[in-house]
């Protein structure tokens, strides 16, 4: 399900963050996981904007869903969109995203000029499974 589709420009990042906060509230994900999801998405989009060349017109498309994990998919669509080359050292933003999400995968998208980043947040880490404080089995 496409949660939001906006032009890839800095002023639209607030709309992406707002849509993700609403998704998290709708699914009762809690403040901690919502903060991780929103910050990770903002960093992925900011990194994509940093790679952009002047005059490139692109779009961000953000999907969010819950299967066993919370899955966030960010697509960068349009001319000039390209997966980042693996730098010798990841940027600060890339390191932050890898700390926030339990799994991060970025690749060329299915359509020409598309880059897709999929972030997964595991249930226990996301607060969807509540562990008992006495060391017992998970509940809920």
C-alpha positions as CSV (number, residue, x, y, z in Angstrom):
1,X,0.0,0.0,0.0
2,X,1.4,3.4,-1.0
3,X,1.3,5.5,2.1
4,X,2.5,8.7,0.4
5,X,3.9,9.9,-2.9
6,X,5.6,13.3,-3.0
7,X,8.2,15.2,-5.1
8,X,11.7,14.4,-4.0
9,X,12.6,17.7,-2.4
10,X,13.5,18.9,1.1
11,X,10.2,20.6,1.9
12,X,8.3,17.4,1.3
13,X,10.2,15.5,4.0
14,X,7.9,16.9,6.7
15,X,4.9,15.3,4.8
16,X,6.6,11.9,4.8
17,X,7.4,12.1,8.5
18,X,3.8,13.1,9.2
19,X,2.4,10.2,7.2
20,X,4.7,7.7,8.9
21,X,3.8,9.1,12.4
22,X,0.1,8.6,11.5
23,X,0.8,5.0,10.3
24,X,2.5,4.3,13.6
25,X,-0.3,5.7,15.6
26,X,-2.9,3.8,13.6
27,X,-1.1,0.6,14.4
28,X,-0.3,1.4,18.0
29,X,3.4,1.0,17.5
30,X,4.5,3.2,20.3
31,X,6.8,6.2,20.5
32,X,10.1,4.4,20.5
33,X,9.5,2.4,17.3
34,X,7.7,5.4,15.7
35,X,10.8,7.5,16.3
36,X,13.1,4.9,14.8
37,X,10.9,4.5,11.7
38,X,10.5,8.2,11.1
39,X,14.1,9.0,11.6
40,X,15.3,6.1,9.4
41,X,13.0,7.2,6.6
42,X,14.1,10.8,6.9
43,X,17.7,9.7,6.7
44,X,17.1,7.5,3.6
45,X,15.3,10.4,1.8
46,X,18.0,13.0,2.9
47,X,20.7,10.7,1.6
48,X,18.9,10.4,-1.7
49,X,18.5,14.2,-2.0
50,X,22.3,14.6,-1.3
51,X,23.0,12.3,-4.3
52,X,20.7,14.3,-6.6
53,X,22.1,16.5,-9.4
54,X,20.7,19.9,-10.1
55,X,17.6,19.8,-12.4
56,X,16.7,16.2,-11.7
57,X,13.0,15.7,-11.1
58,X,12.3,12.7,-8.9
59,X,9.5,11.4,-6.7
60,X,9.6,9.6,-3.3
61,X,7.0,6.8,-2.8
62,X,6.7,5.4,0.7
63,X,5.0,2.2,1.6
64,X,4.5,0.9,5.2
65,X,3.1,-2.4,6.2
66,X,3.2,-5.0,9.0
67,X,3.6,-8.7,8.2
68,X,5.8,-10.5,10.8
69,X,7.9,-7.3,10.8
70,X,7.2,-3.6,10.3
71,X,8.3,-3.1,6.7
72,X,9.0,0.3,5.3
73,X,9.8,0.7,1.6
74,X,11.1,3.9,0.1
75,X,11.2,4.3,-3.6
76,X,13.1,7.0,-5.4
77,X,11.6,7.3,-8.9
78,X,12.6,9.3,-11.9
79,X,15.4,10.4,-14.1
80,X,18.7,10.3,-12.3
81,X,17.7,8.0,-9.5
82,X,20.5,5.5,-8.9
83,X,21.5,3.2,-6.1
84,X,24.5,4.5,-4.2
85,X,27.9,3.0,-5.0
86,X,29.3,1.2,-2.0
87,X,31.6,3.8,-0.5
88,X,34.8,2.6,1.3
89,X,33.1,3.9,4.5
90,X,29.3,4.3,4.9
91,X,28.1,7.9,5.6
92,X,26.9,8.9,9.0
93,X,23.3,8.8,7.7
94,X,23.8,5.3,6.3
95,X,25.3,4.1,9.6
96,X,22.4,5.7,11.5
97,X,19.8,3.9,9.4
98,X,21.5,0.6,9.9
99,X,21.4,1.2,13.7
100,X,17.7,2.1,13.6
101,X,16.4,-0.7,11.4
102,X,17.0,-4.4,11.9
103,X,17.6,-5.0,8.2
104,X,18.3,-2.5,5.4
105,X,18.4,-3.4,1.7
106,X,18.9,-0.9,-1.2
107,X,18.9,-1.8,-4.8
108,X,17.9,-0.6,-8.3
109,X,14.1,-0.7,-8.5
110,X,11.9,-2.8,-10.9
111,X,11.4,0.2,-13.2
112,X,14.1,2.2,-15.0
113,X,15.4,5.1,-12.9
114,X,14.1,3.7,-9.6
115,X,15.9,2.9,-6.4
116,X,14.2,0.9,-3.6
117,X,15.2,0.8,0.0
118,X,13.5,-1.7,2.3
119,X,13.8,-1.3,6.0
120,X,12.6,-4.0,8.4
121,X,11.9,-3.5,12.1
122,X,11.6,-6.9,13.9
123,X,8.6,-7.4,16.2
124,X,10.3,-7.8,19.5
125,X,12.6,-4.8,18.8
126,X,9.6,-2.8,17.5
127,X,7.7,-3.4,20.7
128,X,5.0,-5.6,19.0
129,X,5.9,-8.5,21.2
130,X,6.0,-7.7,24.9
131,X,8.6,-9.7,26.8
132,X,7.9,-10.5,30.4
133,X,10.3,-8.8,32.9
134,X,10.7,-12.0,34.9
135,X,12.4,-13.7,32.0
136,X,9.4,-15.8,31.1
137,X,8.0,-16.5,27.7
138,X,6.8,-13.8,25.4
139,X,3.2,-12.7,25.7
140,X,0.8,-10.9,23.3
